[in-house]
Structure formats: C-alpha cells, structure tokens
Amino acid sequence: MRSGKAADRTGVPHPRGVAPPVRSRVTVPTATTSRYAARFHCIGTACEDNCCAHAWRVSVDKPDYARLKRALAGSPAQREQFERGCVRGPDGGADQPYATLQKTPAGQCVFLAPDRLCSIHAAHGPAALPSVCATYPRILSEIGRHLSLTDTLSCPEAARLCLLAEDAVQIDDADPLAMRAFKVRHSLPATSRDPMVRNFLVVRRAFLNLLAMNEYPMASRFAFAANLARRLDATRTAHGGSAQDARIRDAMSASASARSLAAQDRACASARVSGTLPFVLVQQLLIAVRRMQAAPRFDALVDAVYAPFLDPQAGGPGAAGEAAPTLRGGELWEAYRVRRGRWERTFPDRIAQFVGNYAANYWMRDPFTASLDLRTHVLQLLARVAVIRFLLFNHPTLQGPGDGDPKALREALDRAAVDVVYAFSRAVEHADAVGDLLRGVLARHRVRGIRQVPELARF
C-alpha cells in the first residue's frame, strides 16, 4: 500500500487519499486485462509512428479543459499556448466536443515538442494530460461492475506486444483502481432485458475459448465462432429472462462439444473454395477505406502492394485527364496465392498466432452488442482478417524468394505483420463509419450467413 493513501475496509487504497465512511459492506468492481495490455508502456521517440503527429481529432471534455488550463496558467507564454492549442467548440448538441486540441500546418499536435515528446507531459506530468491522451492506446470497457482492459492496435508498440507473444491475449485479473485514470470507451448496464448484454462476459469468453483452440486450424476456429454466433442469434427469439439465459448456455455447450467441433472442422476443410469472393471483397474494402479518412501509413502500404501490378498507360482517362492505371488483378491474385503458400509452409504456427491474437483482441476491443447480431460481428472480423492476410503476404519486404536464414526470415515476417496490423488499425479503428462500410461491402456480395465462412476463413 502506498504511503499517504487511506484504505477502505477492502484494503484497497482510496484514490483520493481520504478514507470513505465505514460501511457494513463495500462493493469493489472486478477487472481483467489482456496480458499484453498490462505490459504496455509508451516507448516515446523509439516508436516508428508518433501518435501525436497523426491527423486524429483529439476531443477534450470540460474537466480535462479545466485541468489543462490550470496546468498552463503559470506564465503569459503558457496561457497563450493554452488558448492557441486547446480551443473551445461551439455550444451545441451532446455529440459536440467541449474543446479540441489544435494541429500545426504539418498535422501534428501543437503541444508536441521538437524532441517529439509531449511538452505538457514533460512540464506537468501525466496528471495534466487530457484523458484521451492519457488513455491511448488503452481501451477500457465497463460491463456492469466489471472493467475490461485491452488496447487498440493502431499503436505500433501495442500491435507488437499483441501479435508477437504467445501469451499476449491471455486474460488476467487486474486491479480496478489502477484503471481509474483511463477513459471508459464502452459501457454496458449491469442489468438489461437484452440477453446478450446480461450474459456478455460468458458469451465473450465462449468465443475467446473457441479462437484459442490451437489444436485446430485457424480457419476451423473461425468456423466454430460462426456456428456459435448462429446458435446464439437464434436464442433471441425466446421470451423470458431465465429461459433465454438457459438457451444461451445450451447453445454454448452444444457448440463446444467435441463431436460438434470435429464435424465443423471436417466441413470447413472439405468445403470447396475458390478465393474469388474474398479477393474481390478485399479490393473493394481497400478502396473504400482509403476514401474514408486520411491514414498516411496505410495509404503508403497499399500503394506499395499495388505498384508492381499497375499498368500506368493501359487505362482510360483519369480525373485529371491523364491515363488512369489499370490493375492486373489476375497477376496480383496469383502472386498472393503463391506467397501465402510459401510463407504458411515455412511459418504456419507463427502466422496462426498473428491471426488468432488479432481475432481475440477484436473480441476484447469491440463489444459484439454494438453489431447488428453476432453473425455480423463474426463476418466483419473475417473481412478484416482477409484484408490483413492480403496485405501481409503482399508486403513489400516479403516479396522476395523467401529463402535464407530462418531467423532473419521470421524477423522480417514479424516486422511485416506489425506494420500491416497497426497501419490497417490506424485506418479503421478510429473511424465511426467503418462498421457501416464493412456491412455495405458484405451485403453487396450477399455475404450474410455462415455458408461463406470457409471461403473467407481460408483466404
């Protein structure tokens, strides 16, 4: 116990240093964290892509605004810096930020110092930071009285920790008071008429358990998740709290039985797949995401992937009158197929770990209750994974023959995986419209149920 901190009757230090009134019973929230999220710390100038130099809009609420104003009130120069750097928004609806941190013409935060570190943090410590800055890349969800911590993988260091450690996405108990400084991103009520909200933690755990079954191929694990989603979506037709809860338990038990899993594994492995559907979906998603918002690293990666397969003079006139390049799609598909086969033969377990850890983090980061249904949540994950696999196996650093020192090849694969996942996450995990975008592309190709799951899962 830290000195200077009063403790309540649970023995937990009270956050404000003042002992609360004695009560006959004190309720303390429970908390869990992904293991890699507990290991995270900002690596500052060693990071390959400074988040403070990104074009994201950083909103500041009223308490943050007041705290920052007090911190920068020591001199006329500091007060001027505050007025210039933290600008109040117009008084409007609840969806309008109270204030916003400003950007330089180059697109970086005005409080970013020449040494590429935060000047507020350097001068006044982390307590003065806006809660968004203090929290990133952590994602804190409040599920009733339970706190759940993970990270967004738009941070390169978070992506590295999540993808490269075997135990990264294991869930551990955590100290809830250690999370009190983090901004809650998602909140679900303690009681609800929605059975998926009532049973959120056990349902999420069921999906995480299926994704962690390393004795099965990754594609089969996705098929397991899709089948469980189908069963659980069917329970929503029932009426009555306890009856629905019982049906949810029965669905999870039936989906996880050894006989059911073996049958689903055989069906996924024997399904006829061409690769055409996911290949077309990926190209449309890449185009749509690029149009959605500025994401320089993602745009540069996509350009590098497409560059060897573009004919600059083959297309018709473009928007500016010059010839629009034409993509040699057949060659691109063949290159992807060959590279994927080569790398998966060499490092099958490592690649399965990347995909499995990314999928587990998706279930921890994005509440499935925000999707139309569980089936949609699974299909959107499969679409994301298809994009990541396409970009990984076509990554510029992996386009060589793939022979040489195994250690060097594995290190190159690791670096490419981190680059792809963080760049893709920067493009989609900070865009509110990404859910609608994914649903729209899936709907155009009539990807609605689990019939197309093997095609997507084996891409």
Backbone torsions as a table, in degrees:
resi	resn	phi	psi	omega
1	MET	NA	131.6	-178.6
2	ARG	-71.2	143.8	176.4
3	SER	-66.3	148.2	178.5
4	GLY	85.0	-2.4	179.2
5	LYS	-107.9	121.3	174.7
6	ALA	-73.4	155.4	-178.7
7	ALA	-120.9	145.7	173.4
8	ASP	-86.3	-171.8	-172.3
9	ARG	-74.6	-7.1	174.9
10	THR	-84.0	-9.1	-176.3
11	GLY	86.0	4.0	179.9
12	VAL	-91.8	130.5	179.5
13	PRO	-57.1	134.2	177.8
14	HIS	-76.7	130.0	-169.4
15	PRO	-62.4	-26.4	-177.2
16	ARG	-98.5	4.8	176.3
17	GLY	76.3	11.4	-179.3
18	VAL	-123.7	127.2	-178.1
19	ALA	-65.9	131.8	178.2
20	PRO	-74.6	165.8	176.7
21	PRO	-59.1	145.8	178.9
22	VAL	-69.6	130.2	179.0
23	ARG	-125.8	157.7	179.3
24	SER	-71.5	-23.5	-177.9
25	ARG	-150.3	129.2	180.0
26	VAL	-116.6	126.7	179.2
27	THR	-98.8	119.6	179.3
28	VAL	-111.0	131.2	-179.7
29	PRO	-65.4	149.0	172.7
30	THR	-86.1	162.7	-178.7
31	ALA	-151.7	145.8	173.4
32	THR	-134.8	159.6	178.4
33	THR	-145.1	147.5	166.8
34	SER	-63.4	140.7	-174.8
35	ARG	-60.7	-39.3	-179.1
36	TYR	-68.3	-31.5	178.6
37	ALA	-66.4	-34.3	177.0
38	ALA	-68.3	-25.9	-179.7
39	ARG	-84.5	-13.1	-171.1
40	PHE	-68.1	138.9	163.1
41	HIS	-148.7	148.7	-178.5
42	CYS	-65.7	133.6	-179.0
43	ILE	-98.2	7.8	170.8
44	GLY	58.9	-127.0	-174.6
45	THR	-69.6	-11.9	176.5
46	ALA	-78.2	-10.5	-178.9
47	CYS	-72.9	140.5	-177.6
48	GLU	-77.5	-10.1	-177.3
49	ASP	-152.4	95.7	-173.8
50	ASN	-64.2	123.0	-178.7
51	CYS	-67.5	-26.6	-179.4
52	CYS	-75.3	-10.2	177.9
53	ALA	-101.9	11.5	-178.9
54	HIS	-93.8	160.2	-174.1
55	ALA	-82.7	10.4	179.5
56	TRP	-61.4	145.4	172.5
57	ARG	-84.2	124.8	-179.9
58	VAL	-104.1	109.6	-179.6
59	SER	-86.3	145.9	-178.3
60	VAL	-124.4	125.8	178.7
61	ASP	-84.0	177.4	-173.7
62	LYS	-62.8	-45.7	177.9
63	PRO	-62.1	-40.0	177.6
64	ASP	-61.6	-42.6	-179.1
65	TYR	-60.1	-46.3	-179.1
66	ALA	-65.5	-41.0	-179.7
67	ARG	-65.8	-42.9	179.4
68	LEU	-66.5	-37.0	178.6
69	LYS	-63.6	-41.0	178.6
70	ARG	-65.5	-40.2	-177.9
71	ALA	-65.1	-33.0	-176.2
72	LEU	-104.8	37.3	-179.5
73	ALA	-108.6	9.9	-172.3
74	GLY	-77.9	-21.7	-177.5
75	SER	-151.8	160.8	176.3
76	PRO	-57.2	-37.2	180.0
77	ALA	-65.1	-41.2	179.1
78	GLN	-67.8	-40.8	179.3
79	ARG	-63.4	-38.3	178.1
80	GLU	-67.2	-38.0	177.2
81	GLN	-62.4	-40.9	178.6
82	PHE	-64.4	-48.0	-178.0
83	GLU	-61.5	-34.8	-179.2
84	ARG	-79.4	-32.0	-171.6
85	GLY	-96.9	-20.2	-178.4
86	CYS	-128.7	100.7	-168.8
87	VAL	-107.1	127.4	176.5
88	ARG	-63.0	141.8	176.1
89	GLY	-89.1	170.3	176.9
90	PRO	-67.8	142.8	176.2
91	ASP	-67.1	117.8	-177.6
92	GLY	-151.0	-142.9	-176.4
93	GLY	-73.5	175.5	-177.2
94	ALA	-66.5	-19.8	-178.7
95	ASP	-84.2	-1.9	179.5
96	GLN	-90.7	132.2	178.7
97	PRO	-67.4	147.7	178.4
98	TYR	-64.6	-40.3	177.6
99	ALA	-154.6	168.8	-177.7
100	THR	-139.4	136.9	172.8
101	LEU	-71.8	136.2	-174.5
102	GLN	-89.1	162.4	-179.4
103	LYS	-115.1	153.2	171.9
104	THR	-78.5	168.8	175.9
105	PRO	-56.2	-26.1	178.8
106	ALA	-81.8	-4.7	175.7
107	GLY	94.3	5.6	179.6
108	GLN	-99.9	160.0	179.9
109	CYS	-60.3	138.4	-178.3
110	VAL	-67.7	-16.6	179.1
111	PHE	-90.8	1.4	177.8
112	LEU	-77.1	124.1	-176.5
113	ALA	-80.7	166.2	178.6
114	PRO	-58.2	-25.7	178.3
115	ASP	-80.5	7.6	177.8
116	ARG	70.1	23.0	174.5
117	LEU	-118.4	161.3	-177.2
118	CYS	-73.6	124.6	179.8
119	SER	-70.0	-31.1	177.8
120	ILE	-65.8	-47.5	179.8
121	HIS	-62.0	-42.4	-177.6
122	ALA	-64.2	-39.9	-174.3
123	ALA	-87.9	-31.3	-169.8
124	HIS	-127.8	-2.2	177.9
125	GLY	84.5	171.0	-176.3
126	PRO	-65.8	-23.1	-177.7
127	ALA	-64.8	-22.7	-178.5
128	ALA	-86.2	-11.2	-175.5
129	LEU	-69.8	146.7	167.9
130	PRO	-57.6	147.7	-174.0
131	SER	-60.8	-31.5	178.1
132	VAL	-62.9	-44.8	-179.8
133	CYS	-67.3	-40.2	-178.8
134	ALA	-69.0	-27.3	-175.6
135	THR	-86.9	-41.2	-173.4
136	TYR	-55.6	136.4	6.6
137	PRO	-95.9	19.6	-175.5
138	ARG	-73.0	142.2	176.4
139	ILE	-118.1	112.3	-179.2
140	LEU	-106.3	124.3	176.6
141	SER	-112.8	139.2	178.0
142	GLU	-111.9	111.5	-176.4
143	ILE	-114.4	94.9	-172.3
144	GLY	62.5	-119.8	177.8
145	ARG	-98.7	15.8	-178.1
146	HIS	-112.0	135.3	176.1
147	LEU	-106.5	134.9	-177.5
148	SER	-128.1	122.8	-174.9
149	LEU	-115.3	131.2	170.3
150	THR	-146.9	-170.1	-178.5
151	ASP	-125.5	155.6	165.5
152	THR	-84.1	139.0	-175.9
153	LEU	-87.4	13.3	173.2
154	SER	-74.0	-9.5	172.7
155	CYS	-90.9	124.5	-178.7
156	PRO	-57.2	-40.1	-179.1
157	GLU	-68.5	-38.6	175.9
158	ALA	-63.2	-42.4	178.2
159	ALA	-61.7	-41.7	-179.9
160	ARG	-61.4	-48.8	-179.0
161	LEU	-64.2	-37.6	-177.7
162	CYS	-71.7	-42.9	-171.9
163	LEU	-82.6	-33.9	-165.7
164	LEU	-94.8	-11.5	179.3
165	ALA	-103.3	134.3	-178.0
166	GLU	-62.1	-36.3	-175.9
167	ASP	-95.8	14.6	-170.2
168	ALA	-57.4	-40.9	-172.4
169	VAL	-101.0	13.3	171.1
170	GLN	-66.3	145.5	-175.6
171	ILE	-101.6	126.7	179.2
172	ASP	-119.5	154.1	170.8
173	ASP	-66.2	150.7	-177.4
174	ALA	-140.1	166.7	177.3
175	ASP	-82.9	114.8	-178.4
176	PRO	-63.1	-31.0	-179.1
177	LEU	-70.1	-23.7	177.3
178	ALA	-70.0	-14.7	-178.5
179	MET	-98.3	1.0	-171.1
180	ARG	-66.4	-21.1	-179.4
181	ALA	-83.4	-9.0	-175.3
182	PHE	-89.8	144.2	179.2
183	LYS	-77.7	130.1	178.8
184	VAL	-73.1	123.1	-179.9
185	ARG	-88.6	-43.1	-178.3
186	HIS	-126.5	139.5	179.7
187	SER	-136.1	129.6	177.2
188	LEU	-120.7	142.8	-176.2
189	PRO	-70.1	157.3	178.6
190	ALA	-69.8	-31.4	177.4
191	THR	-126.9	146.1	-178.2
192	SER	-160.5	152.2	173.7
193	ARG	-79.9	-17.4	178.8
194	ASP	-77.2	119.6	-177.5
195	PRO	-63.3	-28.8	179.9
196	MET	-72.7	-29.6	174.2
197	VAL	-74.1	-44.7	179.2
198	ARG	-58.1	-37.3	-174.5
199	ASN	-108.7	24.9	-171.0
200	PHE	-54.6	-50.9	-173.7
201	LEU	-65.2	-41.8	-179.0
202	VAL	-71.8	-34.6	177.4
203	VAL	-67.1	-45.9	178.5
204	ARG	-60.5	-41.9	178.8
205	ARG	-60.6	-37.7	179.5
206	ALA	-62.3	-42.7	178.3
207	PHE	-67.2	-41.6	178.7
208	LEU	-62.5	-37.9	178.7
209	ASN	-64.4	-41.5	179.2
210	LEU	-64.5	-42.4	-179.4
211	LEU	-67.7	-20.8	-177.9
212	ALA	-90.5	3.6	-177.7
213	MET	-78.2	83.0	-173.4
214	ASN	-67.1	-13.4	178.2
215	GLU	-73.0	-11.7	177.9
216	TYR	-110.6	153.2	174.9
217	PRO	-61.7	155.0	-178.4
218	MET	-59.5	-38.3	-179.9
219	ALA	-61.2	-39.7	179.1
220	SER	-67.5	-37.0	178.6
221	ARG	-63.7	-37.4	174.1
222	PHE	-64.8	-38.4	177.1
223	ALA	-63.8	-39.0	176.2
224	PHE	-58.8	-45.8	-178.8
225	ALA	-63.3	-40.3	-180.0
226	ALA	-66.2	-39.2	179.1
227	ASN	-66.9	-41.0	177.0
228	LEU	-63.7	-40.0	178.1
229	ALA	-60.0	-42.5	178.7
230	ARG	-61.5	-44.2	-179.5
231	ARG	-65.5	-42.9	-177.8
232	LEU	-70.4	-37.0	176.2
233	ASP	-59.9	-34.1	179.4
234	ALA	-68.3	-24.2	-179.4
235	THR	-70.9	-16.3	-177.9
236	ARG	-72.4	-8.3	176.8
237	THR	-82.3	-12.3	-179.6
238	ALA	-78.6	161.9	179.3
239	HIS	-120.7	147.4	177.2
240	GLY	98.0	131.8	-175.5
241	GLY	-58.0	-58.0	-175.3
242	SER	-66.8	-34.4	178.6
243	ALA	-66.1	-42.5	177.9
244	GLN	-64.9	-43.0	-179.9
245	ASP	-61.4	-39.1	178.6
246	ALA	-65.8	-40.4	178.6
247	ARG	-64.8	-37.2	177.3
248	ILE	-62.8	-45.0	178.9
249	ARG	-62.9	-41.9	179.1
250	ASP	-63.5	-40.9	-179.6
251	ALA	-64.4	-41.6	179.5
252	MET	-67.1	-39.4	179.2
253	SER	-65.5	-44.9	-178.8
254	ALA	-65.1	-39.1	-177.2
255	SER	-69.7	-28.7	-175.7
256	ALA	-94.9	3.5	-179.7
257	SER	-68.0	147.7	-178.0
258	ALA	-58.7	-39.3	-178.8
259	ARG	-65.7	-43.1	179.7
260	SER	-65.0	-43.7	-178.7
261	LEU	-64.2	-41.2	179.4
262	ALA	-63.1	-41.2	179.7
263	ALA	-66.2	-41.5	179.1
264	GLN	-66.6	-36.9	178.3
265	ASP	-62.9	-44.4	179.4
266	ARG	-64.2	-42.2	-178.4
267	ALA	-64.6	-40.0	-179.7
268	CYS	-67.5	-42.0	-177.7
269	ALA	-68.8	-30.9	-175.8
270	SER	-93.2	-8.3	-179.0
271	ALA	-64.0	139.0	178.6
272	ARG	-80.6	123.7	-180.0
273	VAL	-129.7	145.2	179.3
274	SER	-109.1	-25.2	-175.5
275	GLY	88.2	-10.1	-176.1
276	THR	-65.5	-47.0	-177.6
277	LEU	-59.0	-54.5	-179.3
278	PRO	-65.3	-31.9	178.7
279	PHE	-63.1	-44.9	178.8
280	VAL	-66.6	-42.8	178.2
281	LEU	-57.7	-43.7	-178.0
282	VAL	-62.7	-43.9	-179.0
283	GLN	-63.1	-40.9	180.0
284	GLN	-68.7	-36.7	178.4
285	LEU	-67.6	-40.6	178.9
286	LEU	-61.1	-43.9	179.1
287	ILE	-63.9	-44.5	-177.0
288	ALA	-66.9	-41.1	-179.5
289	VAL	-65.6	-38.9	179.1
290	ARG	-63.1	-32.6	179.7
291	ARG	-79.8	-17.0	-169.8
292	MET	-73.0	-45.1	-178.4
293	GLN	-163.6	164.9	179.8
294	ALA	-71.5	123.5	176.6
295	ALA	-145.6	82.3	-169.9
296	PRO	-54.9	-43.8	-177.4
297	ARG	-67.6	-39.4	177.7
298	PHE	-64.7	-45.6	179.8
299	ASP	-59.9	-42.9	-179.6
300	ALA	-64.9	-38.1	179.2
301	LEU	-65.6	-45.7	179.3
302	VAL	-62.6	-42.0	177.5
303	ASP	-58.9	-42.4	-178.5
304	ALA	-67.9	-34.1	178.1
305	VAL	-68.2	-42.0	-176.0
306	TYR	-80.6	-25.4	-170.3
307	ALA	-51.0	-44.9	-178.2
308	PRO	-68.6	-9.6	-173.6
309	PHE	-117.5	19.6	179.5
310	LEU	-108.3	135.2	171.7
311	ASP	-102.1	104.3	-173.8
312	PRO	-61.2	-30.8	-173.5
313	GLN	-104.0	2.7	-171.1
314	ALA	-85.7	-23.1	-173.3
315	GLY	-87.4	179.7	175.9
316	GLY	-79.7	-177.0	-178.4
317	PRO	-65.7	137.4	178.1
318	GLY	-88.1	-169.5	-176.0
319	ALA	-62.7	-33.2	-177.9
320	ALA	-95.5	7.7	178.4
321	GLY	95.5	-17.0	179.4
322	GLU	-80.8	167.2	-179.2
323	ALA	-67.9	128.3	177.7
324	ALA	-81.6	134.2	-179.0
325	PRO	-66.7	150.1	178.0
326	THR	-110.7	132.8	180.0
327	LEU	-83.8	128.0	174.6
328	ARG	-84.4	81.4	-171.8
329	GLY	-61.7	-38.0	-179.6
330	GLY	-63.2	-42.0	178.4
331	GLU	-67.6	-38.1	178.6
332	LEU	-63.0	-44.7	178.9
333	TRP	-61.8	-43.6	-179.0
334	GLU	-65.6	-40.0	178.3
335	ALA	-63.1	-41.6	178.5
336	TYR	-62.8	-46.1	-177.3
337	ARG	-60.6	-44.7	-178.5
338	VAL	-67.2	-45.3	-178.6
339	ARG	-66.9	-40.7	178.4
340	ARG	-59.5	-47.0	179.2
341	GLY	-60.4	-41.3	-178.2
342	ARG	-65.7	-47.7	-177.9
343	TRP	-71.0	-35.8	-179.7
344	GLU	-72.8	-27.9	173.7
345	ARG	-69.6	-33.4	-176.4
346	THR	-83.0	-42.0	-175.2
347	PHE	-132.0	58.5	-176.4
348	PRO	-63.0	-42.7	-177.1
349	ASP	-69.9	-37.2	-179.4
350	ARG	-64.9	-43.6	-179.8
351	ILE	-66.8	-40.4	176.9
352	ALA	-61.7	-35.9	177.3
353	GLN	-64.7	-44.9	177.1
354	PHE	-53.8	-52.5	-174.2
355	VAL	-67.4	-44.3	-179.5
356	GLY	-63.4	-41.4	178.9
357	ASN	-67.9	-39.1	176.6
358	TYR	-62.3	-43.3	-178.7
359	ALA	-64.4	-42.7	178.4
360	ALA	-62.6	-40.9	179.5
361	ASN	-65.6	-33.5	176.1
362	TYR	-59.9	-44.0	179.9
363	TRP	-69.4	-29.5	177.4
364	MET	-79.0	-36.4	-173.7
365	ARG	-80.9	-43.9	-171.8
366	ASP	-106.4	110.2	179.6
367	PRO	-60.7	127.0	-178.2
368	PHE	-66.8	-18.9	178.4
369	THR	-69.3	-14.0	177.1
370	ALA	-82.3	-13.0	177.5
371	SER	-86.3	163.7	179.4
372	LEU	-58.1	-41.1	177.3
373	ASP	-162.5	176.0	-177.3
374	LEU	-67.9	-36.1	177.7
375	ARG	-58.2	-45.9	178.7
376	THR	-62.2	-39.6	180.0
377	HIS	-61.2	-42.1	179.1
378	VAL	-67.6	-44.2	-178.5
379	LEU	-64.5	-36.7	177.9
380	GLN	-67.4	-35.5	174.7
381	LEU	-63.2	-44.8	-179.6
382	LEU	-62.3	-37.6	177.2
383	ALA	-64.3	-42.2	178.4
384	ARG	-63.4	-44.0	-179.3
385	VAL	-63.9	-37.7	177.8
386	ALA	-61.0	-41.7	177.1
387	VAL	-62.9	-45.4	-177.8
388	ILE	-63.1	-43.7	179.2
389	ARG	-64.1	-42.2	179.5
390	PHE	-60.8	-46.9	-179.3
391	LEU	-69.0	-34.6	-179.5
392	LEU	-65.3	-52.0	-175.0
393	PHE	-75.4	-13.0	173.1
394	ASN	-106.4	12.6	-179.8
395	HIS	-60.3	139.2	-177.0
396	PRO	-54.2	-34.3	-177.8
397	THR	-78.7	-8.8	-179.4
398	LEU	-111.1	15.4	-175.2
399	GLN	-89.7	1.6	178.5
400	GLY	-78.2	-169.7	-177.1
401	PRO	-69.4	-18.5	176.1
402	GLY	81.2	16.9	175.3
403	ASP	-110.3	169.2	-178.1
404	GLY	126.6	-162.1	-177.5
405	ASP	-65.0	122.9	-178.0
406	PRO	-57.2	-37.5	-179.8
407	LYS	-64.8	-43.2	179.4
408	ALA	-66.1	-38.6	178.8
409	LEU	-65.2	-41.8	179.2
410	ARG	-65.4	-39.8	177.9
411	GLU	-63.8	-38.7	177.3
412	ALA	-65.2	-40.3	177.8
413	LEU	-63.7	-42.8	178.5
414	ASP	-60.2	-46.8	-178.9
415	ARG	-62.9	-41.1	179.4
416	ALA	-65.2	-40.0	-180.0
417	ALA	-63.5	-44.3	178.5
418	VAL	-62.9	-43.7	-179.5
419	ASP	-60.5	-45.8	-178.2
420	VAL	-65.3	-49.2	-174.1
421	VAL	-67.0	-43.2	-178.8
422	TYR	-70.8	-38.1	179.3
423	ALA	-65.3	-43.7	178.1
424	PHE	-65.2	-40.9	-180.0
425	SER	-65.3	-37.7	176.7
426	ARG	-61.6	-30.9	-178.2
427	ALA	-80.4	-29.9	-171.3
428	VAL	-115.5	-27.3	-172.4
429	GLU	-82.4	-4.0	177.5
430	HIS	-117.8	17.7	-178.5
431	ALA	-118.3	116.9	-178.4
432	ASP	-63.7	-25.2	-174.1
433	ALA	-85.1	-0.4	-173.4
434	VAL	-65.0	-34.4	178.3
435	GLY	-62.0	-45.9	177.6
436	ASP	-63.2	-38.3	-179.9
437	LEU	-62.2	-48.9	-179.7
438	LEU	-62.7	-44.1	179.0
439	ARG	-61.4	-40.4	-178.5
440	GLY	-63.8	-44.7	-179.7
441	VAL	-66.6	-42.4	177.9
442	LEU	-63.1	-41.0	-178.9
443	ALA	-66.0	-37.6	-179.9
444	ARG	-61.4	-29.3	179.6
445	HIS	-102.6	14.0	175.2
446	ARG	57.2	37.6	174.5
447	VAL	-91.3	97.4	-172.7
448	ARG	-122.6	-31.7	-173.9
449	GLY	-123.5	-160.9	-175.6
450	ILE	-88.4	-3.7	-178.9
451	ARG	-61.3	-35.7	-177.9
452	GLN	-88.9	1.3	-175.8
453	VAL	-60.5	-46.8	178.3
454	PRO	-57.8	-37.9	179.2
455	GLU	-61.0	-44.0	-180.0
456	LEU	-74.9	-41.6	-174.3
457	ALA	-69.4	-27.1	-177.6
458	ARG	-99.7	8.5	179.8
459	PHE	-66.4	NA	NA
